[in-house]
Amino acid sequence: MIQIVLHRNFIKSFDKRIKRNKKLSKQVEERTNLFKINPQNPKLKDHRLVGKMIDLRSFSINGDMVIFLDIGSHNQVY
């Protein structure tokens, strides 16, 4: 199974943007579980980022370890 590491920026963003919204928190949990089961699942809409984040993906896969860097809407993350 894939090991997920939460970057400190991800934790701060999650607490600030997501945590208080129970429905959104549940969706994040469901998508994370889906990612653990099948990182290539089309529901995840995996894609390459651009600009200063060109080396990253929306759900980045590197062997059996993944680092979640940030979370939020497209504008919040960019």
N, C-alpha and C positions, 0 to 999 in steps of 0.2 A: 504494500500500500504506500502511496505517496506521503511523504512527511511534509507538513506545511509549517513554515516558520513565519510568524507575524513580525514584520519590521516595526520598530517603535513609531514610525510615522503612520503606519497603518492603524495601530492601536489608538493613537491620538485622533486620527481622522474618524475612525469608527465610533469612538466615544463622543466626539463632537457632532457628527453628521447622522449617525445611524442608530445608536444605542437607544435613544428615547422613543424611537418609532418602532413599536412592537411588530407591526406588520412587515416593515422593511427589515428588521433584525431577523425575522423568521425567513424571509426570502434569501437573505445572505447566508443563513445556515443551510437552507435547502440547496442553494447553488454550490456552496462549498462541499457539501456531501456529494452532490452530483459530480463535481470536479474530482473528488477523491476516487469515485467509482470509474469514471470515464472522462479524462481530461479533453478528449476530442469530441465530446457530445455537442452536436450542432446547437443545442439550446444555450450553450455558453458563449456562442458568437466570438470565438477566439479570433483575434486579429493583431497584426503588427501595428505598433504605435509609430508616430512620426515625430519630426522635430527633435527636440533635445532628448526625447525618450525613444529614439529610433531603434535602439538595441533591445527594447522591452516589448512584451505582448500583454494583452489584456488578462490572459491567464498564461503565464510563462511556465514552461516545463523544462526542467533541467535535470535529467536523470530521474532520481526518485525523491528529489527535494525541491520544494517550491517556496519562494519568499514572496509574501504579499506585501507590497510596498505602500499602497495607498488605496483608499476607497472613497467613492463619492460620485457625483454626476460628472459627465465629460468636462464641463467647464470648471468644476471644483478641482479635479485632478490635474488638468492642463493649466 
